[in-house]
Amino acid sequence: MIRIKGREEAIPSSPAISILNLLQRNDVPIQTICGGRAQCGRCLIRILEGAERMNRKNQREIIRLEALNAGEDMRLACQSYTRGNIEIEIINSGARPDDRRQR
């Protein structure tokens, strides 16, 4: 399960589907303009718990995270997969303040 800071309900995780796609499938607002190719960096997330249950960063993700000066606890949702329970914070939700609702 993926717990999201500021939301009541967790969403199911899958090691075969990126966190970005899981969020989108569950109507969780997150920004992206490159379609999940690690080019825009808009799908930035912070890993609050469970980093050890995630895939390793690939070269494209490392390059983009360095360009963003992102901390070690940051990942691109489009390049991230999880094999278990994690908790994340979405940095760029893309939701307007009145769209952010607790689920």
N, C-alpha and C positions, 0 to 999 in steps of 0.2 A: 504494500500500500504506500501511496505517496501522500503524506500530510503536507498541507500548504499553510504557511503562517497567515493568520487572519481569516481562515476559512474553517468552518466546523467539520465538514465532511471530507474524508480522505477519498482519493481516487485509486482504482486498481492499477497495479504496476505490471509490466511485462518486460522480460529481458530482450524481447525481439522488437519492441516498439520504442522509439525515442520518447524522452520525457516531453518534448515539444508536442509530438503527435498525441500523446496521452492527454495532455492538458487541453489541446484543441478539441479532441473527441468528447471531452467531458465539459465543454463550454467554459473553461477557465481562461479568462483574458490573459494573453501574453503577446507581446509585440514580435513581429518578424516581417521582413520584407524580402529576404533572399530565398525563401522557400526551404530553409533547413540545410543550406550548403556551407554554413560557418563563414559567411562573408560579411553579414551586416552587424553581428554582435548584439542585436536587439533582444534576443531571447535569453539574456543573462539571468542566471539564478544563483542564489547562495545556498550552499548545502549546510543545513543546520545540524543534521544528524544523519548518520548512515553512509558517509563518504566511502567507507571500506566496502560497501555493497554495490558500488558503481563500477562501470567500465573505466579503463585507463583513458586518459586524454590522448587523442590522436594529434598528428602534426598540424592539421588545419586548425583544430581547436586551440592548440598551444599558441600558434601564431596570432590568432584573433584575440585571445585573452591577453597576450603580451601587449598588443597594440592598444587594448583598452585599459592597460595598467590594472587589470583585475587581480584581486587577492587569490591566495591559494584555495580559499573556500568557495570560489566562484567557478561556475561551469556554463557552457552554452547548452541550453535544453535540447537543441537540435542534434547535438553530438553525444548526449548523455543517455545512458541506459542503466537500469537498476535491477539487481537480482534479489531484492528484498525491500524491507521497510526503510523509508527515508523521510526526512522532513526538509522542505525547501522554503525559501522566500523568493518570490518573483520580483525582480528588480524593475522591469519595464512591463507592467501589466497591460498598458494600452487602454485600460478602462477609465472612463470619466468618473470623477468622484461619486456621482449619483448612480453609476452603474455597478459600483462595488457593493455587492450584497453578500451577506453571510449565508452560507449554505450549511 
